[in-house]
Amino acid sequence: MHKLWAFHDEWQPVVSGSQKPFLGLRLLVRVVALIGILGLGTAAPAGEYIGPWDVLISSDGNTVYVLCRDSRAVMILNGGRLEITGRVVLPDVPNGFALDPSEKLLYVGCGEGLGTVQVIDVANRNIVRQFRAGHSPSSVVVSPDGSKLFVANRFQHEVLVLDARSGELLGRVPVVREPIALALTPDANTLVVANYLPLAPADSYDVAACVSLIDVPTLQVTHVRLLNGSTAVRGVCVSPDGKHAYAVHILARYQMPTTQLERGWMNTNALSIIDLEARKLWNTVLLDEVDLGAANPWAVKCTADGKWVVVSHAGTHEISVIDRLGLHEKIASVPADVETARAAGRDDNRNLYSSAIQADIPNDLAFLVDLRRRIRLQGRGPWGWLGADPTEANGPRGLAVSGSRVFVAVYFSDKLAVVDLDAPRPRELTLVPLGPKPELTPVRKGEMHFHDAWLCFQHWQSCASCHPDARVDGLNWDLMNDGLGNPKNTRSMLYSHLTQPLMAAGVRPNVRAAVEAGFVHIQFAVRPEEDIDAVVQYIEALRPVPSPFLVNGELNEKARRGRELFFSDRLRCHLCHPEGLYTDCRLHNVGSRGQYDDRDEFTSPTLVECWRTAPYMHDGHYTDLYQLFREGKHGATHGAVTELSDEELEALVEFLLSL
């Protein structure tokens, strides 16, 4: 195992309650909606948003909890009348939450850096305790007996097991990369972990993210590799019978040149099924149709009766409702291989079957035709009326299911969408405003456009498909801006407006040129000037996330030694990466030319946030910085990096990962 993810973190649980009040956190705001939802006819002040992020529902369906990322609160609604009945303010940005089995407590993962789990008393609607978590606790799950919490620390690449009453650390399990969603089997024996991004050399043939399966009694892990090109694994769930797990993700066709979009040429969007007993991938089906993408699948849930699998699509503002048992039966009916197909009389030499064998299913855009309903949350586009308000229902995120009703958090619209699967069409959808209509600033519009696949030809992808969180997807792409056949690693957009020219070959002079070219040549769309300007402003507004390697926001002792080496005359790293942005914005020949390259010089990237931008170099050849220096000898053209001792190299890497 490479050393990239070694953190210096001695566990010291922080528990606040009656013994040690946590100053500033014990806030309670009771908001009672006297006449339904307040402020429907007014606009919220520009820049003030609610940001619904996830949803939970009580077992009786009478209470709905909405996790609101931007307003930093949990909003509480009556499940029948859908009226707001209360709000609990949180001390930091919330990432995920879970209900205690008794439904008396709500656990909320909050913050970046030194993240916490806030414990809310549901009856009194106030924070009663907080537990220390880790960096960006993105998902929280409670064991069926209420005794344990499982917390995904996204940027420490681990899952914590905590005592649900005391916050005591019971175990920590390293996974692959950026665990972002968790799901527990009904018997509590297996925890399913979605690793958001792949971690592999991007110039290799097979690059894919994993789903990790943790055996809860032993904390042993099995990593299930998804299909080649799998990235942005955003959501996971477990079937009611505990036999299968479902993961939604992008299935990138990154080995193809980006010359077209039709039939999912660049990105497709997928649902993968994992056999939990065998602990292996069963198959992957595409959520798209032949000429219409279903971009950026976000969350996935099964109905309690096991009849349906429901998926939210953040890019196309819809949900997919899939016949779960029918899906399993259809996959099982497809021969496993060519020999089995021939024995069954399905020798398909005339293309009679869209999926002749099971290996064909992940490329079959028609596989779900008779098994899935697409329910759109807004009325614009080819199915609705042109010119409808693009903010009507934009950016669905988390979802929850209660009986026949599906509740969806709609992020950019500050709404809760409620879909009744048993209602006759088109009366199946209700949109519930959670506050005044948001007035979008240019930055917010840019963020919305960045994530909106409606702006893309046939809706296959958004900017966020290749730049999740405006950062990296871990893949190489063969863009046409510098010729054909020389794929480059996806770069983070952080500080791109300050580190021009852009792209590895420096072919874009500035951010605006890059954004405009992205819409035209990647999304095959021409957007108005104001849309381009808004996306540029969103990118300019990006700020770095504090490194998980910092200690109370400062360099640790090892990193300070590494800093001295970095700026020393011995290494001279600062010549190409001067302090501040840690790039000189110039092209250099550092001996990194790869097998597909037609040039020697590449732009030096910023090193800020390099702890989250692996794999490294323009072709993504190195998965960690140790490999980059030892095997790649990076920096040897300007300094004595090859002469570093192991201890010195560890210090240098520690500093870089702290930026």
Residue, then its C-alpha position, 0 to 999 in steps of 0.5 A: m500500500h502506498k504511503l499517500w494516505a498516512f495521517h498523523d491523527e492520534w484519536q482523542p474523542v470530544v464529547s459535549g453535553s452536560q459535562k462539557p458544553f460545546l460553546g456556540l453549538r447548542l443552538l436551537v431555532r424553532v420555526v413554525a409554519l403557521i400557514g404552510i410554507l412561508g414566503l412563497g411569493t418573495a425572493a430570498p436575498a441574493g446569495e442566501y440559499i438553503g441548499p437541500w442536500d439529503v432527506l430522511i423519513s421517520s418509519d411512520g412517514n409522518t416526519v421528514y428531515v431535510l439536511c440543508r447544506d447552505s443554511r447549515a441546518v436540519m429542516i423538519l416537515n410534517g410528512g402529511r401536509l408537507e409543512i415546515t414545523g422546525r429547524v435545528v441550526l448546525p455549527d458547520v456545513p453538514n455532509g450526511f445524516a442518519l436516524d437512530p433506530s429508536e428515532k429519538l436521535l439524529y446523527v449529523g456529520c459536519g464540517e471539513g478539517l476537524g469534522t464532528v458528528q452532531v447528535i440531535d434530540v429529535a423530540n426537543r429539536n436541539i443538539v445534545r452532544q457532539f463527537r469528534a469525527g475526521h476530515s469531511p465526514s461525508s456519510v453516517v450510518v447507525s447500526p440496527d441496535g443503535s450501539k455503533l456509528f459508522v462514519a466515512n471520513r472522505f479525505q482521510h480515506e477511512v471509515l470510523v466505527l464509534d460508540a453511538r453513546s460516548g463517541e469512543l473510537l472502536g475501530r478505523v478501517p482504511v479504504v481506497r479513496e474518498p469514501i463518500a456514501l455508506a450502506l449497512t446490510p439488514d443483519a449489520n454484518t456488511l458495511v458497503v462503502a462507495n469510494y468516490l474516485p479511482l486510484a490507479p495510474a491514469d495512463s494504464y488500460d484499466v482505471a476504475a473506482c472500487v466499492s469496499l465491503i467491510d465485514v463488521p465483526t472483524l473489520q476486514v475489507t474486500h474491495v470490489r473493483l467496478l468496470n473500467g472507467s467507473t468514477a464518481v461513485r456517489g451513492v450506494c444502497v442495499s436490497p431489503d433482503g441483504k443479498h445485493a448492493y447497488a452503486v450509481h456512478i459515471l462509466a467513462r469511455y475515457q479511452m475514446p477521443t472526444t470527437q462526439l457525444e452520441r450513444g455515450w461516446m464520452n460518458t455514460n451513467a450507470l448502476s452497478i449490482i454487487d453480489l454481497e454473498a459472493r463479494k463480487l460485481w455481478n453486472t452493470v447497466l446503463l441508466d441512459e437511453v440510446d439518444l438521451g443521457a441520464a447524467n450524474p447519478w447521485a443517490v440510490k435507494c430501494t423501496a422497502d418491499g424490494k420492488w423498485v430501485v430509485v436513482s436521482h440524477a443531479g445532471t438531468h433533474e429527474i429520478s429513475v424508477i427501476d423494476r428491481l426484480g425484473l432487472h435481476e431476472k433480465i440479467a440472469s436470462v442473458p447467457a454468461d458467455v458465447e459458449t453458453a449462448r450457443a448451447a442455448g440456441r442464441d448464437d448471435n451472429r446477426n445481432l439479433y440481441s442487444s446483449a448477446i452475453q452478459a459482458d454486453i450489458p454494460n454497453d447496452l443503452a436499451f437494456l432498461v427500456d422495459l424496466r425503468r420510468r424516468i420521472r422529470l422534476q421540471g418541465r423544460g426540454p424535449w418532454g416539456w415546454l420550452g422556456a420554462d424556469p431552469t431553476e424550477a427543480n434544478g439539481p436533485r441530490g439525496l433521496a428517501v423512500s416511504g411507502s410509495r412516496v419518494f422524497v428528493a432534495v433539490y439543491f439549487s431550487d431550495k425545494l423538496a420534490v415528492v413523487d408518488l409512485d402509485a399516483p396516476r400520471p402526470r399528478e405524481l409530482t409535488l414540489v415543496p418550496l423550503g423557503p423564498k425563491p432563491e435569487l441566484t448570484p452570478v457565482r451561484k448561476g455558474e455553479m448551477h450551470f457547471h453541474d447542469a447536463w441539460l446544457c449538453f447535447q443529448h444530456w450525457q454529461s456536465c462540466a462536473s462529470c469530468h471535474p467533480d467538485a471542480r477538481v479531478d476524476g482520476l482519468n486521462w482524456d484525449l481532448m482535441n485541443d492539442g492533437l489526437g492520440n495524446p491523452k492528458n490527466t484531468r486537472s483541478m480547476l482550483y486557482s485556474h484563473l490565477t495559473q494561466p495558460l491552462m491545460a497541460a500543453g498551455v493551449r488555453p490562454n485563460v479560464r474564459a477561453a477554456v470554459e467556452a471551448g469546453f461547452v463547444h467541444i466537450q458538451f457540443a453546445v453553444r451557450p450565451e455569453e452570460d452563461i460562460d461568464a457565470v461559470v468563470q465566476y464560479i471557478e474564480a470563487l473556488r477556495p482550497v479545502p484545508s489539508p487533512f495533513l495539517v495539525n490545527g491548521e499548521l504544518n507538523e514538525k515533519a512537514r516543516r522539515g520538508r518545507e526547508l528541503f523544498f526551498s533549499d538550494r539542494l532541491r530548488c523545487h521553488l524555482c518552478h513552484p514558488e511560494g503562494l500558488y506554487t507554480d510559475c505558470r510556465l512550460h518546462n521539460v522535466g523529463s516526463r514525456g510519456q509513450y503517447d506524448d508529442r512534446d517534452e514541455f508541460t505547464s507546471p500545475t499549482l501544488v495547492e490541494c495536491w493531496r487530493t489530485a492524484p494521480y500525478m503528472h500530465d499523464g497521471h502515471y504516478t499514484d502517489l508522490y513517493q512514486l513520483f520522486r523515487e521512480g519518476k525522479h521528478g525534480a532531478t533536472h533542477g535538484a538532488v531529489t534522487e539523493l534524498s534519504d527515506e526520512e528526507l523524502e517522507a518530510l518533503v512529501e509531508f509538506l507537499l500533502s499539507l498544502 
